[in-house]
């Protein structure tokens, strides 16, 4: 019933590696479906959630490092919103990640899950890092982007990641002490990284 969180510098292969590990273990891969879960719970469109997600920050620090208590779960899930803003999004995000983790056998990509599930007894936290140019090349090769588009995408996502964690009062998101394993993807192929993670889990 393990839970694996994958945090990454954008373009280091987190989504691709997460799907590979999920397939090898028969686990669920939780990424865009978290958006769908929040949209369904809040009774809003996925596009609305995605837009709010890009700007989210602010209040997550009040629940970080603790699993969500039942009163918060009840409050969030019993509310028929039909509306979502930054605060509501963050409440739902924490609840949904906690629920997904409780079900186990899941890979969770990003969204501060390394903090939300910091104390989860069955969670393994992975961080992927790589050089900027390597990440640009990865986006070009795996997502059919031009160099300029890939470069701008990586820059934009790096800024968004910095801004999000700054808003929630976290600056240590690349601190290796937060993670069970840190993988330098400049030195590893995806298959080798997958093998190392599978060995740790087993």
C-alpha positions as CSV (number, residue, x, y, z in Angstrom):
1,X,0.0,0.0,0.0
2,X,2.9,2.4,-0.7
3,X,2.5,6.0,-1.8
4,X,5.2,7.6,-4.0
5,X,5.4,11.3,-4.5
6,X,7.5,12.7,-7.3
7,X,8.7,16.3,-7.1
8,X,10.7,17.6,-10.0
9,X,12.3,20.4,-11.7
10,X,10.1,20.8,-14.7
11,X,11.4,18.9,-17.8
12,X,13.4,16.4,-15.7
13,X,11.0,13.6,-16.7
14,X,8.7,13.4,-13.6
15,X,5.5,12.6,-15.5
16,X,7.1,10.1,-17.8
17,X,8.9,8.4,-15.0
18,X,5.8,8.4,-12.8
19,X,3.8,6.6,-15.5
20,X,6.6,4.1,-16.0
21,X,6.7,3.2,-12.3
22,X,2.9,3.1,-12.0
23,X,2.7,0.7,-14.9
24,X,5.5,-1.5,-13.5
25,X,3.8,-1.7,-10.1
26,X,0.2,-1.7,-11.2
27,X,-0.3,1.6,-9.3
28,X,-2.5,4.5,-10.0
29,X,-0.8,7.6,-11.5
30,X,-2.3,10.7,-10.0
31,X,-1.8,14.0,-11.9
32,X,-4.5,15.5,-14.0
33,X,-7.1,13.3,-12.4
34,X,-6.5,15.3,-9.2
35,X,-7.8,18.3,-11.1
36,X,-10.9,16.3,-12.1
37,X,-11.5,15.2,-8.6
38,X,-11.4,18.7,-7.3
39,X,-13.6,20.0,-10.1
40,X,-16.2,17.3,-9.4
41,X,-16.1,17.9,-5.6
42,X,-16.4,21.7,-6.1
43,X,-19.0,21.4,-8.9
44,X,-16.9,23.5,-11.3
45,X,-15.2,23.0,-14.6
46,X,-11.7,21.5,-14.8
47,X,-10.6,24.6,-16.7
48,X,-11.6,26.7,-13.8
49,X,-9.6,24.5,-11.4
50,X,-6.6,24.6,-13.7
51,X,-6.7,28.4,-13.8
52,X,-6.9,28.6,-10.0
53,X,-4.1,26.0,-9.7
54,X,-1.7,28.2,-11.7
55,X,-2.2,31.0,-9.1
56,X,-2.6,28.9,-6.0
57,X,-0.5,29.7,-2.9
58,X,-1.2,31.4,0.4
59,X,-2.8,29.1,2.9
60,X,-1.4,25.7,2.3
61,X,1.2,26.1,5.1
62,X,-1.4,25.8,7.8
63,X,-2.0,22.2,6.9
64,X,1.4,21.2,5.6
65,X,3.3,18.4,7.4
66,X,0.1,16.9,8.9
67,X,-2.5,14.6,7.5
68,X,-5.8,16.3,7.1
69,X,-8.1,16.0,10.2
70,X,-11.6,14.7,9.8
71,X,-13.3,18.0,10.6
72,X,-11.6,19.6,7.6
73,X,-12.5,16.7,5.4
74,X,-16.1,16.9,6.5
75,X,-16.2,20.6,6.0
76,X,-14.8,20.5,2.5
77,X,-16.6,17.5,1.2
78,X,-20.1,18.4,2.6
79,X,-20.1,21.8,0.9
80,X,-21.8,22.0,-2.4
81,X,-19.7,24.9,-3.8
82,X,-20.4,25.5,-7.4
83,X,-17.5,27.9,-7.0
84,X,-13.8,27.7,-6.4
85,X,-11.1,30.2,-5.5
86,X,-7.5,29.9,-4.2
87,X,-8.5,29.0,-0.6
88,X,-11.1,26.5,-1.6
89,X,-8.8,25.0,-4.1
90,X,-6.1,24.5,-1.5
91,X,-8.6,22.9,0.9
92,X,-9.7,20.5,-1.7
93,X,-6.2,19.8,-2.9
94,X,-5.0,18.7,0.6
95,X,-8.1,16.6,1.2
96,X,-7.9,14.9,-2.2
97,X,-4.2,14.1,-1.9
98,X,-4.8,12.7,1.6
99,X,-7.6,10.5,0.4
100,X,-5.6,9.2,-2.6
101,X,-2.8,8.4,-0.2
102,X,-5.0,6.6,2.1
103,X,-6.1,4.3,-0.7
104,X,-2.5,3.5,-1.3
105,X,-0.7,2.0,-4.4
106,X,-0.4,5.4,-6.1
107,X,2.1,7.7,-7.6
108,X,1.4,11.4,-7.0
109,X,3.0,14.0,-9.2
110,X,3.9,17.3,-7.6
111,X,1.4,19.7,-6.1
112,X,3.2,20.0,-2.8
113,X,2.5,16.3,-2.0
114,X,5.9,15.9,-0.4
115,X,4.8,18.4,2.3
116,X,1.2,17.3,2.6
117,X,2.2,13.6,3.1
118,X,5.4,14.4,5.0
119,X,4.2,12.3,8.0
120,X,2.5,9.6,6.0
121,X,4.0,6.3,7.2
122,X,3.8,4.5,3.8
123,X,5.0,7.4,1.6
124,X,8.2,7.6,-0.3
125,X,9.3,11.0,-1.6
126,X,11.4,11.3,-4.8
127,X,13.0,14.4,-6.2
128,X,14.2,14.7,-9.8
129,X,16.7,17.4,-10.8
130,X,18.5,18.2,-14.0
131,X,20.3,21.0,-15.8
132,X,18.3,23.6,-17.7
133,X,19.5,22.6,-21.2
134,X,18.8,19.0,-20.5
135,X,15.3,19.8,-19.4
136,X,14.7,21.8,-22.6
137,X,15.9,18.9,-24.7
138,X,13.7,16.5,-22.8
139,X,10.6,18.6,-23.6
140,X,11.7,18.9,-27.2
141,X,12.2,15.1,-27.6
142,X,9.1,14.0,-25.6
143,X,6.6,16.7,-26.4
144,X,7.5,17.6,-29.9
145,X,8.4,21.2,-29.1
146,X,10.7,23.6,-30.9
147,X,13.7,24.8,-28.9
148,X,12.2,28.2,-28.3
149,X,8.9,26.8,-27.1
150,X,10.6,24.2,-24.9
151,X,13.0,26.8,-23.4
152,X,10.2,29.2,-22.6
153,X,8.0,26.5,-21.2
154,X,10.7,25.3,-18.8
155,X,11.4,28.9,-17.8
156,X,7.8,29.6,-17.1
157,X,7.3,26.5,-15.1
158,X,10.4,27.1,-13.1
159,X,9.0,30.6,-12.2
160,X,5.6,29.2,-11.3
161,X,7.2,26.6,-9.0
162,X,9.3,29.2,-7.2
163,X,6.3,31.5,-6.8
164,X,4.0,28.8,-5.5
165,X,6.4,27.6,-2.8
166,X,7.3,31.1,-1.9
167,X,3.6,31.9,-1.3
168,X,3.2,28.9,1.0
169,X,6.3,29.9,2.9
170,X,8.5,27.1,1.6
171,X,12.0,27.6,0.2
172,X,13.4,24.1,0.9
173,X,11.5,22.2,-1.8
174,X,14.8,21.1,-3.4
175,X,16.4,20.2,0.0
176,X,17.5,16.5,-0.2
177,X,16.6,16.0,3.4
178,X,12.9,16.1,2.5
179,X,13.2,13.1,0.2
180,X,14.0,9.4,0.4
181,X,15.8,9.6,-2.9
182,X,17.1,12.4,-5.1
183,X,17.9,11.5,-8.7
184,X,20.1,13.6,-10.9
185,X,18.6,12.9,-14.3
186,X,21.6,14.3,-16.1
187,X,23.4,11.1,-15.0
188,X,20.5,8.6,-15.3
189,X,18.4,7.2,-18.1
190,X,14.7,6.9,-17.3
191,X,14.9,3.1,-17.1
192,X,17.8,3.3,-14.6
193,X,15.9,5.8,-12.5
194,X,12.8,3.5,-12.6
195,X,14.9,0.5,-11.5
196,X,16.3,2.4,-8.5
197,X,12.9,3.5,-7.3
198,X,11.4,0.0,-7.7
199,X,14.3,-1.4,-5.7
200,X,13.7,1.0,-2.9
201,X,9.9,0.3,-2.8
202,X,10.4,-3.5,-2.9
